Structure formats: C-alpha cells, structure tokens
Amino acid sequence: MAKLTMKNPAGKNAASIELSDDFFGVVPNVAVMHQVVVAQLAHRRAGTQSTKGRAEVSGGGKKPFSQKGTGNARQGSIRAPQFVGGAVTLGPTPRKYSQRTPKKMVQLALRSALSDRARDGKVVVVDAWSFDKPSAKAGAAALAALGTSGKVMVVVKSATSDAAKSLRNLADVQVVLTSELNAYDVLVNDWIVFSQDSLPTSAGGAK
C-alpha cells in the first residue's frame, strides 16, 4: 500500500495513512474509463425530443387542390413535409440513450480514475474537518491551506455535516458523498480531497 501524509485543515502535516491498493494502486484502464464515462453522460440525456410524422399531424383529409388544371405541382395532402404545419421527415422521436455497463466495469473505472489522480499527487486526505459552524469563508481558507487549485472534489461522509455545508457553495468545488463516487466526477476535477472517514479502504466500499 502507498503511504500518504494526512493534512489537518490548516494545511499542516499530520499522521501518515496507507491508501488502499484496491482504489489507489491499480494500473488505470483508459478504455474502460472512456466507455463508462460515455455511458454515464449518455444516461443523463433525456431523450424527449419529439416530432410528428404524417400520421400524427392534423388535417389532410382531402387533396388541397385538383390534380390537374391549376398549374401547380400535384399534391396529395397538406400533411406533407413541404407544407407549413406539415409532418417532419425522419425527425427525432423519444428514445433512451442509456448504455449497459456491468457493475465490475463501473468499479474498475472508478478505481482507475482514483489511481490516476493518486499517481499524479492530486489526492489529499484530511485527518478531520474542524468547522465550528458552516462557513464558506472557512471552507475556502481550508482548501487554500491544503494547496489545492482549479477544480476540487471533496468527498464527505454526510451531506448535512458542517464540512459539506461550508464547501458546497464554493466556486469550482464539488461536494459528493462516498457512495456517490464515480469515474466521471473524479476525472473532471483536478484535485480529490478526502477526510479520513470518507476514504475508501477496500473494494467492498468505504470505511
């Protein structure tokens, strides 16, 4: 297991901690990460676009004008696409974009993403958050003391904790629960910040 020096909220070194090889010591599988991220983004698509075909638009019970003698091209129905209010040819209809991703593939993608961030030194573990009360100012100061920059994902144990409330409204900061960890969110953030109690310790889950 790789060792990491934990920090306190003031940015000072605390005790050492071992990172689980199950989550932070695997060789990143780029292909699996790509497939899982694509599937995750596809699952977010609503797929509610809808247009009407000739059988669905109203009107068109008879020919708009005579077949011959008008000088116009022959027309059979005002439901045709060339008429205003007519049908749409090959238009979008409601559909599901979700893709099937096996559970083991999703887990491997997450472990690969976390291992990639750990290999780049972009994983920080805080021994314990020490907010007396929810404070965005204190949350911003804590992240600055930890040396993070850019987009930061903070993993917390409880969404109602003072830490979550202090950090969730900061710009470029994403707060997620341990149970919500996923490869996409890990990859779109530059830094991943755990507290000791939210750090995954085995493939079966978090401590």
TORVO-61451 format. One record per residue (C-alpha): residue in three letters; chain; residue number from 1; x, y, z. Coordinates in steps of 0.05 Angstrom, whole numbers, padded with zeros to 5 digits, m for minus. Example, Ala and Ser with C-alpha at 12.3 -4.5 7.8 and 13.67 -1.06 7.14 Angstrom:
2
<atom aa="ala" ch="A" i="1" x="00246" y="m00090" z="00156"/>
<atom aa="ser" ch="A" i="2" x="00273" y="m00021" z="00143"/>
This chain:
207
<atom aa="met" ch="A" i="1" x="00000" y="00000" z="00000"/>
<atom aa="ala" ch="A" i="2" x="00023" y="00070" z="m00016"/>
<atom aa="lys" ch="A" i="3" x="00032" y="00117" z="00043"/>
<atom aa="leu" ch="A" i="4" x="00006" y="00188" z="00044"/>
<atom aa="thr" ch="A" i="5" x="00016" y="00242" z="00096"/>
<atom aa="met" ch="A" i="6" x="m00050" y="00268" z="00120"/>
<atom aa="lys" ch="A" i="7" x="m00062" y="00342" z="00130"/>
<atom aa="asn" ch="A" i="8" x="m00102" y="00380" z="00181"/>
<atom aa="pro" ch="A" i="9" x="m00150" y="00435" z="00158"/>
<atom aa="ala" ch="A" i="10" x="m00094" y="00486" z="00169"/>
<atom aa="gly" ch="A" i="11" x="m00051" y="00451" z="00117"/>
<atom aa="lys" ch="A" i="12" x="m00001" y="00423" z="00167"/>
<atom aa="asn" ch="A" i="13" x="00025" y="00352" z="00164"/>
<atom aa="ala" ch="A" i="14" x="m00010" y="00301" z="00209"/>
<atom aa="ala" ch="A" i="15" x="m00002" y="00226" z="00214"/>
<atom aa="ser" ch="A" i="16" x="00014" y="00180" z="00156"/>
<atom aa="ile" ch="A" i="17" x="m00040" y="00137" z="00125"/>
<atom aa="glu" ch="A" i="18" x="m00039" y="00079" z="00077"/>
<atom aa="leu" ch="A" i="19" x="m00080" y="00084" z="00014"/>
<atom aa="ser" ch="A" i="20" x="m00117" y="00022" z="m00007"/>
<atom aa="asp" ch="A" i="21" x="m00086" y="m00012" z="m00068"/>
<atom aa="asp" ch="A" i="22" x="m00157" y="m00032" z="m00088"/>
<atom aa="phe" ch="A" i="23" x="m00174" y="00041" z="m00102"/>
<atom aa="phe" ch="A" i="24" x="m00108" y="00077" z="m00110"/>
<atom aa="gly" ch="A" i="25" x="m00058" y="00025" z="m00133"/>
<atom aa="val" ch="A" i="26" x="m00086" y="m00004" z="m00197"/>
<atom aa="val" ch="A" i="27" x="m00060" y="00009" z="m00267"/>
<atom aa="pro" ch="A" i="28" x="m00110" y="00057" z="m00299"/>
<atom aa="asn" ch="A" i="29" x="m00151" y="00025" z="m00354"/>
<atom aa="val" ch="A" i="30" x="m00163" y="00082" z="m00403"/>
<atom aa="ala" ch="A" i="31" x="m00210" y="00043" z="m00448"/>
<atom aa="val" ch="A" i="32" x="m00256" y="00024" z="m00390"/>
<atom aa="met" ch="A" i="33" x="m00256" y="00095" z="m00362"/>
<atom aa="his" ch="A" i="34" x="m00275" y="00122" z="m00431"/>
<atom aa="gln" ch="A" i="35" x="m00331" y="00072" z="m00440"/>
<atom aa="val" ch="A" i="36" x="m00360" y="00084" z="m00371"/>
<atom aa="val" ch="A" i="37" x="m00356" y="00160" z="m00377"/>
<atom aa="val" ch="A" i="38" x="m00391" y="00158" z="m00445"/>
<atom aa="ala" ch="A" i="39" x="m00445" y="00113" z="m00416"/>
<atom aa="gln" ch="A" i="40" x="m00454" y="00158" z="m00356"/>
<atom aa="leu" ch="A" i="41" x="m00462" y="00220" z="m00400"/>
<atom aa="ala" ch="A" i="42" x="m00509" y="00183" z="m00446"/>
<atom aa="his" ch="A" i="43" x="m00552" y="00164" z="m00387"/>
<atom aa="arg" ch="A" i="44" x="m00561" y="00237" z="m00370"/>
<atom aa="arg" ch="A" i="45" x="m00593" y="00252" z="m00437"/>
<atom aa="ala" ch="A" i="46" x="m00668" y="00260" z="m00431"/>
<atom aa="gly" ch="A" i="47" x="m00684" y="00233" z="m00500"/>
<atom aa="thr" ch="A" i="48" x="m00750" y="00272" z="m00501"/>
<atom aa="gln" ch="A" i="49" x="m00743" y="00306" z="m00568"/>
<atom aa="ser" ch="A" i="50" x="m00806" y="00292" z="m00609"/>
<atom aa="thr" ch="A" i="51" x="m00833" y="00310" z="m00677"/>
<atom aa="lys" ch="A" i="52" x="m00896" y="00288" z="m00713"/>
<atom aa="gly" ch="A" i="53" x="m00900" y="00244" z="m00774"/>
<atom aa="arg" ch="A" i="54" x="m00953" y="00246" z="m00828"/>
<atom aa="ala" ch="A" i="55" x="m00999" y="00201" z="m00788"/>
<atom aa="glu" ch="A" i="56" x="m00997" y="00247" z="m00728"/>
<atom aa="val" ch="A" i="57" x="m01007" y="00317" z="m00755"/>
<atom aa="ser" ch="A" i="58" x="m01078" y="00343" z="m00762"/>
<atom aa="gly" ch="A" i="59" x="m01113" y="00357" z="m00828"/>
<atom aa="gly" ch="A" i="60" x="m01101" y="00327" z="m00895"/>
<atom aa="gly" ch="A" i="61" x="m01168" y="00293" z="m00905"/>
<atom aa="lys" ch="A" i="62" x="m01171" y="00311" z="m00978"/>
<atom aa="lys" ch="A" i="63" x="m01127" y="00337" z="m01034"/>
<atom aa="pro" ch="A" i="64" x="m01110" y="00410" z="m01024"/>
<atom aa="phe" ch="A" i="65" x="m01130" y="00425" z="m01097"/>
<atom aa="ser" ch="A" i="66" x="m01146" y="00389" z="m01161"/>
<atom aa="gln" ch="A" i="67" x="m01095" y="00342" z="m01192"/>
<atom aa="lys" ch="A" i="68" x="m01097" y="00379" z="m01259"/>
<atom aa="gly" ch="A" i="69" x="m01112" y="00447" z="m01286"/>
<atom aa="thr" ch="A" i="70" x="m01084" y="00491" z="m01232"/>
<atom aa="gly" ch="A" i="71" x="m01013" y="00498" z="m01259"/>
<atom aa="asn" ch="A" i="72" x="m00985" y="00476" z="m01192"/>
<atom aa="ala" ch="A" i="73" x="m00948" y="00413" z="m01176"/>
<atom aa="arg" ch="A" i="74" x="m00995" y="00357" z="m01156"/>
<atom aa="gln" ch="A" i="75" x="m01004" y="00350" z="m01081"/>
<atom aa="gly" ch="A" i="76" x="m01038" y="00295" z="m01043"/>
<atom aa="ser" ch="A" i="77" x="m01043" y="00322" z="m00972"/>
<atom aa="ile" ch="A" i="78" x="m01027" y="00383" z="m00931"/>
<atom aa="arg" ch="A" i="79" x="m00995" y="00335" z="m00882"/>
<atom aa="ala" ch="A" i="80" x="m00935" y="00330" z="m00929"/>
<atom aa="pro" ch="A" i="81" x="m00869" y="00359" z="m00902"/>
<atom aa="gln" ch="A" i="82" x="m00865" y="00415" z="m00953"/>
<atom aa="phe" ch="A" i="83" x="m00928" y="00448" z="m00925"/>
<atom aa="val" ch="A" i="84" x="m00927" y="00495" z="m00865"/>
<atom aa="gly" ch="A" i="85" x="m00952" y="00455" z="m00806"/>
<atom aa="gly" ch="A" i="86" x="m00940" y="00391" z="m00842"/>
<atom aa="ala" ch="A" i="87" x="m00902" y="00329" z="m00818"/>
<atom aa="val" ch="A" i="88" x="m00827" y="00324" z="m00805"/>
<atom aa="thr" ch="A" i="89" x="m00789" y="00273" z="m00846"/>
<atom aa="leu" ch="A" i="90" x="m00744" y="00227" z="m00805"/>
<atom aa="gly" ch="A" i="91" x="m00747" y="00274" z="m00745"/>
<atom aa="pro" ch="A" i="92" x="m00726" y="00256" z="m00674"/>
<atom aa="thr" ch="A" i="93" x="m00773" y="00215" z="m00631"/>
<atom aa="pro" ch="A" i="94" x="m00768" y="00198" z="m00557"/>
<atom aa="arg" ch="A" i="95" x="m00715" y="00146" z="m00543"/>
<atom aa="lys" ch="A" i="96" x="m00669" y="00121" z="m00488"/>
<atom aa="tyr" ch="A" i="97" x="m00595" y="00135" z="m00494"/>
<atom aa="ser" ch="A" i="98" x="m00574" y="00094" z="m00434"/>
<atom aa="gln" ch="A" i="99" x="m00520" y="00041" z="m00445"/>
<atom aa="arg" ch="A" i="100" x="m00510" y="m00022" z="m00405"/>
<atom aa="thr" ch="A" i="101" x="m00446" y="m00021" z="m00364"/>
<atom aa="pro" ch="A" i="102" x="m00431" y="m00081" z="m00319"/>
<atom aa="lys" ch="A" i="103" x="m00421" y="m00065" z="m00245"/>
<atom aa="lys" ch="A" i="104" x="m00350" y="m00091" z="m00247"/>
<atom aa="met" ch="A" i="105" x="m00333" y="m00044" z="m00305"/>
<atom aa="val" ch="A" i="106" x="m00361" y="00016" z="m00267"/>
<atom aa="gln" ch="A" i="107" x="m00320" y="m00003" z="m00206"/>
<atom aa="leu" ch="A" i="108" x="m00257" y="m00012" z="m00247"/>
<atom aa="ala" ch="A" i="109" x="m00267" y="00056" z="m00280"/>
<atom aa="leu" ch="A" i="110" x="m00272" y="00089" z="m00211"/>
<atom aa="arg" ch="A" i="111" x="m00211" y="00054" z="m00185"/>
<atom aa="ser" ch="A" i="112" x="m00173" y="00072" z="m00248"/>
<atom aa="ala" ch="A" i="113" x="m00192" y="00145" z="m00242"/>
<atom aa="leu" ch="A" i="114" x="m00173" y="00149" z="m00168"/>
<atom aa="ser" ch="A" i="115" x="m00107" y="00113" z="m00181"/>
<atom aa="asp" ch="A" i="116" x="m00092" y="00162" z="m00237"/>
<atom aa="arg" ch="A" i="117" x="m00103" y="00222" z="m00191"/>
<atom aa="ala" ch="A" i="118" x="m00062" y="00189" z="m00136"/>
<atom aa="arg" ch="A" i="119" x="m00005" y="00176" z="m00184"/>
<atom aa="asp" ch="A" i="120" x="m00004" y="00249" z="m00203"/>
<atom aa="gly" ch="A" i="121" x="m00004" y="00271" z="m00129"/>
<atom aa="lys" ch="A" i="122" x="m00073" y="00301" z="m00134"/>
<atom aa="val" ch="A" i="123" x="m00104" y="00264" z="m00075"/>
<atom aa="val" ch="A" i="124" x="m00107" y="00298" z="m00007"/>
<atom aa="val" ch="A" i="125" x="m00131" y="00266" z="00057"/>
<atom aa="val" ch="A" i="126" x="m00152" y="00310" z="00116"/>
<atom aa="asp" ch="A" i="127" x="m00149" y="00278" z="00185"/>
<atom aa="ala" ch="A" i="128" x="m00215" y="00311" z="00205"/>
<atom aa="trp" ch="A" i="129" x="m00252" y="00374" z="00186"/>
<atom aa="ser" ch="A" i="130" x="m00258" y="00422" z="00244"/>
<atom aa="phe" ch="A" i="131" x="m00311" y="00472" z="00227"/>
<atom aa="asp" ch="A" i="132" x="m00345" y="00502" z="00288"/>
<atom aa="lys" ch="A" i="133" x="m00404" y="00521" z="00244"/>
<atom aa="pro" ch="A" i="134" x="m00419" y="00523" z="00169"/>
<atom aa="ser" ch="A" i="135" x="m00376" y="00577" z="00138"/>
<atom aa="ala" ch="A" i="136" x="m00359" y="00585" z="00064"/>
<atom aa="lys" ch="A" i="137" x="m00302" y="00632" z="00083"/>
<atom aa="ala" ch="A" i="138" x="m00272" y="00580" z="00129"/>
<atom aa="gly" ch="A" i="139" x="m00282" y="00527" z="00075"/>
<atom aa="ala" ch="A" i="140" x="m00245" y="00568" z="00023"/>
<atom aa="ala" ch="A" i="141" x="m00189" y="00581" z="00072"/>
<atom aa="ala" ch="A" i="142" x="m00182" y="00507" z="00087"/>
<atom aa="leu" ch="A" i="143" x="m00177" y="00487" z="00014"/>
<atom aa="ala" ch="A" i="144" x="m00126" y="00542" z="00002"/>
<atom aa="ala" ch="A" i="145" x="m00085" y="00517" z="00061"/>
<atom aa="leu" ch="A" i="146" x="m00086" y="00447" z="00031"/>
<atom aa="gly" ch="A" i="147" x="m00053" y="00473" z="m00032"/>
<atom aa="thr" ch="A" i="148" x="m00109" y="00455" z="m00080"/>
<atom aa="ser" ch="A" i="149" x="m00125" y="00495" z="m00142"/>
<atom aa="gly" ch="A" i="150" x="m00170" y="00491" z="m00202"/>
<atom aa="lys" ch="A" i="151" x="m00230" y="00444" z="m00196"/>
<atom aa="val" ch="A" i="152" x="m00234" y="00408" z="m00130"/>
<atom aa="met" ch="A" i="153" x="m00278" y="00349" z="m00110"/>
<atom aa="val" ch="A" i="154" x="m00288" y="00340" z="m00035"/>
<atom aa="val" ch="A" i="155" x="m00314" y="00272" z="m00012"/>
<atom aa="val" ch="A" i="156" x="m00353" y="00274" z="00053"/>
<atom aa="lys" ch="A" i="157" x="m00388" y="00222" z="00096"/>
<atom aa="ser" ch="A" i="158" x="m00451" y="00263" z="00108"/>
<atom aa="ala" ch="A" i="159" x="m00486" y="00315" z="00066"/>
<atom aa="thr" ch="A" i="160" x="m00510" y="00350" z="00129"/>
<atom aa="ser" ch="A" i="161" x="m00442" y="00358" z="00161"/>
<atom aa="asp" ch="A" i="162" x="m00412" y="00427" z="00174"/>
<atom aa="ala" ch="A" i="163" x="m00357" y="00410" z="00124"/>
<atom aa="ala" ch="A" i="164" x="m00406" y="00395" z="00068"/>
<atom aa="lys" ch="A" i="165" x="m00446" y="00459" z="00083"/>
<atom aa="ser" ch="A" i="166" x="m00382" y="00500" z="00085"/>
<atom aa="leu" ch="A" i="167" x="m00355" y="00475" z="00019"/>
<atom aa="arg" ch="A" i="168" x="m00414" y="00461" z="m00026"/>
<atom aa="asn" ch="A" i="169" x="m00427" y="00533" z="m00048"/>
<atom aa="leu" ch="A" i="170" x="m00355" y="00550" z="m00067"/>
<atom aa="ala" ch="A" i="171" x="m00338" y="00561" z="m00139"/>
<atom aa="asp" ch="A" i="172" x="m00302" y="00503" z="m00174"/>
<atom aa="val" ch="A" i="173" x="m00315" y="00458" z="m00114"/>
<atom aa="gln" ch="A" i="174" x="m00358" y="00395" z="m00119"/>
<atom aa="val" ch="A" i="175" x="m00381" y="00360" z="m00055"/>
<atom aa="val" ch="A" i="176" x="m00401" y="00287" z="m00062"/>
<atom aa="leu" ch="A" i="177" x="m00416" y="00231" z="m00014"/>
<atom aa="thr" ch="A" i="178" x="m00372" y="00169" z="m00011"/>
<atom aa="ser" ch="A" i="179" x="m00430" y="00129" z="m00040"/>
<atom aa="glu" ch="A" i="180" x="m00434" y="00177" z="m00099"/>
<atom aa="leu" ch="A" i="181" x="m00362" y="00170" z="m00122"/>
<atom aa="asn" ch="A" i="182" x="m00357" y="00157" z="m00197"/>
<atom aa="ala" ch="A" i="183" x="m00304" y="00159" z="m00251"/>
<atom aa="tyr" ch="A" i="184" x="m00332" y="00219" z="m00288"/>
<atom aa="asp" ch="A" i="185" x="m00332" y="00266" z="m00228"/>
<atom aa="val" ch="A" i="186" x="m00262" y="00244" z="m00209"/>
<atom aa="leu" ch="A" i="187" x="m00235" y="00257" z="m00279"/>
<atom aa="val" ch="A" i="188" x="m00266" y="00325" z="m00288"/>
<atom aa="asn" ch="A" i="189" x="m00236" y="00351" z="m00223"/>
<atom aa="asp" ch="A" i="190" x="m00163" y="00369" z="m00214"/>
<atom aa="trp" ch="A" i="191" x="m00158" y="00351" z="m00140"/>
<atom aa="ile" ch="A" i="192" x="m00194" y="00299" z="m00098"/>
<atom aa="val" ch="A" i="193" x="m00199" y="00315" z="m00023"/>
<atom aa="phe" ch="A" i="194" x="m00220" y="00261" z="00026"/>
<atom aa="ser" ch="A" i="195" x="m00229" y="00263" z="00100"/>
<atom aa="gln" ch="A" i="196" x="m00202" y="00203" z="00138"/>
<atom aa="asp" ch="A" i="197" x="m00272" y="00176" z="00150"/>
<atom aa="ser" ch="A" i="198" x="m00293" y="00183" z="00077"/>
<atom aa="leu" ch="A" i="199" x="m00231" y="00150" z="00047"/>
<atom aa="pro" ch="A" i="200" x="m00247" y="00085" z="00010"/>
<atom aa="thr" ch="A" i="201" x="m00208" y="00028" z="00044"/>
<atom aa="ser" ch="A" i="202" x="m00228" y="m00034" z="00004"/>
<atom aa="ala" ch="A" i="203" x="m00262" y="m00056" z="m00060"/>
<atom aa="gly" ch="A" i="204" x="m00323" y="m00071" z="m00018"/>
<atom aa="gly" ch="A" i="205" x="m00335" y="00002" z="00000"/>
<atom aa="ala" ch="A" i="206" x="m00312" y="00057" z="00046"/>
<atom aa="lys" ch="A" i="207" x="m00294" y="00055" z="00118"/>
